[in-house]
Amino acid sequence: MRVLAVDDVPAALEDICQLLREAPEVAEVSSAGDPLGALKMIQSERFDAVFLDISMPGLDGLELASLLAKLSEPPVIVFVTAYDGHAVTAYGIGAVDYLLKPVRAERLSAALAKVMKMLPSTKGTAAISPDAMAALPVESAGRTRYVRRSEVQFVEAHGDYVKLYTHTGTHLVRMPISRLEEYWEGTGFVRTHRGYLVAIGAVKELRSDSVGGLLAHTELGDVPVSRRHSRDLRERLLRAARSSELNQPGRRL
């Protein structure tokens, strides 16, 4: 998507622009240092979303958002502010999210997910580009790194978080597993259990546990498979085998 960031503080503007450039959903980032400049850009160019500061001299962010809402095809609005007192007004205008500074990469990722659902190509559907979440931001010790989907063997739900299992370790990301399943559907991942997703290509074999349950064995551990999901998993593994996705030594179905 094409996004515009608006903030009258240069350092804050650069921070949000940098985060947006690193997000896999964003193809192009433009910036404006004042609301009037932003309005001129929006009138001459098309943006999918505007990340908008509230407290700015002259025309503030809330007033600009109200003007944008009157456009025939308005961009999706996300407010980025240091103050939490305007949230009710912001959502009343139609903003999809309200981010507090300093913005964390994981929080921005959640906001971008909301933006994606509002775009004309995805509104009202669960269809999302397979590349929309090809990498997920992970924060640790004040630093942000991106874990590629191709690195992940399986995913475990932890409340509002998911734990990604990779060869480099496990990584927590703030996102419900149901939301991640929507993003990664059709990219080689399958739900095996209420709390697990597994990469089809990572499954070495299916095993029975000590009480007769089914497990999908990967190099990084066993993933439980519920009765509800076992048939779908077996079918996916068979299709993968027939298309040579599992044509490696040591694999058994």
C-alpha positions as CSV (number, residue, x, y, z in Angstrom):
1,M,0.0,0.0,0.0
2,R,1.0,3.7,-0.4
3,V,0.9,5.6,2.9
4,L,1.5,9.2,4.0
5,A,2.9,10.2,7.4
6,V,2.1,13.6,8.8
7,D,3.9,15.2,11.8
8,D,5.2,18.7,12.4
9,V,8.1,17.3,14.6
10,P,10.9,16.1,12.2
11,A,12.3,13.5,14.5
12,A,8.9,12.0,15.2
13,L,8.1,12.1,11.4
14,E,11.3,10.2,10.6
15,D,10.6,7.6,13.3
16,I,7.2,6.7,11.9
17,C,8.4,6.8,8.3
18,Q,11.2,4.4,9.2
19,L,8.8,2.0,10.8
20,L,6.5,2.1,7.9
21,R,9.3,1.5,5.4
22,E,10.3,-1.6,7.3
23,A,6.7,-3.0,7.3
24,P,6.2,-5.7,4.6
25,E,2.7,-4.4,3.8
26,V,3.9,-0.9,2.8
27,A,5.3,-0.4,-0.7
28,E,5.8,3.4,-0.6
29,V,6.0,6.0,2.2
30,S,5.6,9.8,1.7
31,S,5.8,12.4,4.4
32,A,4.5,15.9,5.1
33,G,5.6,18.2,7.9
34,D,2.3,20.1,8.2
35,P,-1.4,19.5,7.7
36,L,-1.8,21.9,4.7
37,G,1.1,20.4,2.9
38,A,-0.5,16.9,3.5
39,L,-3.8,18.1,2.2
40,K,-2.3,19.3,-1.0
41,M,-0.5,16.0,-1.5
42,I,-3.7,14.0,-0.8
43,Q,-5.5,16.1,-3.4
44,S,-2.9,15.5,-6.1
45,E,-1.9,11.9,-5.2
46,R,-3.7,8.8,-4.1
47,F,-2.8,7.2,-0.7
48,D,-4.3,4.1,0.8
49,A,-3.7,5.4,4.4
50,V,-2.6,8.4,6.3
51,F,-0.7,8.2,9.6
52,L,-1.6,11.5,11.2
53,D,-0.3,13.4,14.3
54,I,-3.0,15.3,16.2
55,S,-1.3,18.2,17.9
56,M,0.0,20.4,15.1
57,P,-0.1,24.2,14.6
58,G,-2.8,25.7,12.4
59,L,-5.0,22.9,11.1
60,D,-4.7,20.1,13.6
61,G,-4.9,16.4,12.8
62,L,-8.5,16.0,13.9
63,E,-9.5,18.8,11.6
64,L,-7.6,17.4,8.7
65,A,-9.1,14.0,9.2
66,S,-12.6,15.6,9.2
67,L,-11.8,17.2,5.8
68,L,-10.4,13.9,4.4
69,A,-13.6,12.1,5.5
70,K,-15.5,14.2,3.0
71,L,-13.5,13.0,0.0
72,S,-15.2,10.7,-2.4
73,E,-12.5,8.0,-1.8
74,P,-10.9,9.0,1.5
75,P,-7.7,7.3,2.7
76,V,-7.8,5.2,5.8
77,I,-6.9,7.3,8.9
78,V,-4.6,6.1,11.7
79,F,-3.8,8.7,14.4
80,V,-0.3,8.7,15.9
81,T,0.0,10.9,18.9
82,A,1.7,11.4,22.3
83,Y,-1.7,12.0,24.0
84,D,-4.5,9.5,24.7
85,G,-7.2,12.1,25.4
86,H,-8.5,12.4,21.9
87,A,-9.2,8.7,21.2
88,V,-13.0,9.0,21.4
89,T,-13.0,11.9,19.0
90,A,-10.6,10.1,16.7
91,Y,-12.7,7.0,16.4
92,G,-15.8,9.2,16.0
93,I,-14.2,10.7,12.9
94,G,-13.7,7.2,11.5
95,A,-10.1,6.4,12.3
96,V,-9.3,2.7,12.3
97,D,-6.6,3.0,15.0
98,Y,-5.0,5.3,17.5
99,L,-1.3,4.8,18.2
100,L,0.6,6.3,21.1
101,K,4.1,7.5,20.7
102,P,6.7,6.0,20.8
103,V,5.2,3.5,18.4
104,R,6.3,-0.1,18.6
105,A,6.7,-2.2,15.5
106,E,4.3,-4.8,16.7
107,R,1.6,-2.2,17.5
108,L,2.1,-0.6,14.0
109,S,1.7,-4.1,12.5
110,A,-1.7,-4.5,14.2
111,A,-2.7,-1.1,12.8
112,L,-1.6,-2.0,9.3
113,A,-3.7,-5.1,9.5
114,K,-6.8,-3.0,10.3
115,V,-5.9,-0.7,7.3
116,M,-5.6,-3.7,5.0
117,K,-9.1,-4.9,5.9
118,M,-10.5,-1.4,5.0
119,L,-9.0,-1.2,1.5
120,P,-11.4,-1.7,-1.4
121,S,-9.7,-5.0,-2.5
122,T,-10.1,-6.6,0.9
123,K,-13.1,-4.8,2.6
124,G,-15.7,-7.3,3.7
125,T,-13.5,-10.3,3.0
126,A,-10.8,-12.3,4.6
127,A,-8.8,-12.3,1.4
128,I,-5.4,-10.8,2.1
129,S,-2.3,-10.8,-0.1
130,P,0.0,-13.7,0.8
131,D,2.8,-11.3,1.0
132,A,1.0,-9.0,3.5
133,M,2.6,-10.8,6.4
134,A,5.7,-12.4,4.8
135,A,7.7,-11.2,7.8
136,L,6.6,-10.4,11.4
137,P,8.2,-7.7,13.6
138,V,9.6,-9.1,16.9
139,E,10.7,-6.8,19.7
140,S,13.4,-7.8,22.2
141,A,15.5,-5.7,24.5
142,G,14.5,-2.5,22.8
143,R,15.4,-3.8,19.3
144,T,13.1,-4.9,16.5
145,R,13.9,-7.7,14.1
146,Y,11.7,-9.4,11.4
147,V,11.1,-13.1,11.4
148,R,10.3,-14.4,7.9
149,R,7.4,-16.7,7.4
150,S,9.7,-19.2,5.7
151,E,11.7,-19.5,8.9
152,V,8.7,-20.6,10.9
153,Q,8.0,-24.3,11.4
154,F,5.0,-24.0,13.6
155,V,3.0,-21.5,15.7
156,E,1.6,-21.8,19.2
157,A,-1.2,-19.5,20.6
158,H,-0.5,-17.7,23.9
159,G,-3.6,-15.6,24.6
160,D,-3.3,-12.4,22.5
161,Y,0.2,-13.5,21.4
162,V,1.6,-16.2,19.1
163,K,4.9,-18.0,19.7
164,L,6.8,-18.6,16.5
165,Y,9.1,-21.6,16.5
166,T,12.2,-21.2,14.2
167,H,15.7,-22.7,14.1
168,T,17.0,-19.5,15.7
169,G,14.7,-19.8,18.7
170,T,11.1,-18.9,19.7
171,H,9.7,-15.4,19.2
172,L,6.6,-13.8,20.7
173,V,4.4,-11.6,18.5
174,R,1.3,-9.7,19.7
175,M,-1.4,-11.1,17.4
176,P,-4.2,-13.7,17.9
177,I,-3.6,-17.0,16.2
178,S,-6.9,-16.6,14.3
179,R,-5.7,-13.4,12.7
180,L,-2.3,-14.9,11.8
181,E,-4.2,-17.9,10.2
182,E,-6.0,-15.4,8.0
183,Y,-2.8,-13.9,6.8
184,W,-1.0,-17.1,6.2
185,E,-3.8,-19.1,4.7
186,G,-2.7,-20.3,1.3
187,T,1.0,-19.9,2.1
188,G,1.7,-23.5,3.2
189,F,0.4,-23.2,6.8
190,V,-2.5,-25.3,8.2
191,R,-4.4,-25.2,11.5
192,T,-3.9,-28.5,13.3
193,H,-5.4,-27.6,16.7
194,R,-7.3,-24.7,18.3
195,G,-3.9,-23.4,19.5
196,Y,-1.5,-24.4,16.7
197,L,-0.6,-23.7,13.1
198,V,2.1,-25.8,11.3
199,A,4.0,-25.4,8.0
200,I,3.2,-28.3,5.8
201,G,6.8,-28.4,4.5
202,A,8.1,-28.8,8.1
203,V,6.1,-31.9,8.9
204,K,8.4,-35.0,8.9
205,E,5.8,-37.6,9.9
206,L,2.5,-38.1,11.8
207,R,2.8,-39.9,15.1
208,S,0.5,-41.2,17.8
209,D,0.9,-40.0,21.3
210,S,0.6,-42.1,24.5
211,V,-3.2,-41.7,24.7
212,G,-3.9,-42.3,21.0
213,G,-3.9,-38.7,19.9
214,L,-2.2,-37.5,16.7
215,L,1.0,-35.5,16.5
216,A,2.7,-33.8,13.6
217,H,6.4,-34.2,14.1
218,T,8.8,-31.4,13.0
219,E,12.5,-30.8,13.6
220,L,11.5,-28.4,16.4
221,G,9.0,-30.5,18.2
222,D,5.7,-32.3,18.0
223,V,2.5,-30.3,17.2
224,P,-0.9,-31.7,18.5
225,V,-3.5,-32.5,15.9
226,S,-7.1,-32.5,16.9
227,R,-9.7,-34.9,15.4
228,R,-11.4,-31.9,13.8
229,H,-8.3,-31.0,11.9
230,S,-6.7,-34.4,11.3
231,R,-8.4,-35.2,8.0
232,D,-7.6,-31.8,6.5
233,L,-3.9,-32.2,7.6
234,R,-3.6,-35.6,6.0
235,E,-5.1,-34.4,2.8
236,R,-2.8,-31.4,2.7
237,L,0.2,-33.7,3.3
238,L,-0.8,-36.1,0.6
239,R,-1.3,-33.2,-1.9
240,A,2.1,-31.8,-0.9
241,A,3.8,-35.2,-1.3
242,R,2.2,-35.7,-4.8
243,S,3.6,-32.3,-5.8
244,S,7.0,-33.2,-4.4
245,E,6.9,-30.6,-1.6
246,L,7.7,-33.4,0.8
247,N,10.0,-35.3,-1.5
248,Q,12.9,-35.5,0.9
249,P,14.6,-38.5,2.6
250,G,13.2,-39.6,5.9
251,R,9.7,-38.3,5.4
252,R,6.7,-40.6,6.1
253,L,3.0,-40.0,6.0
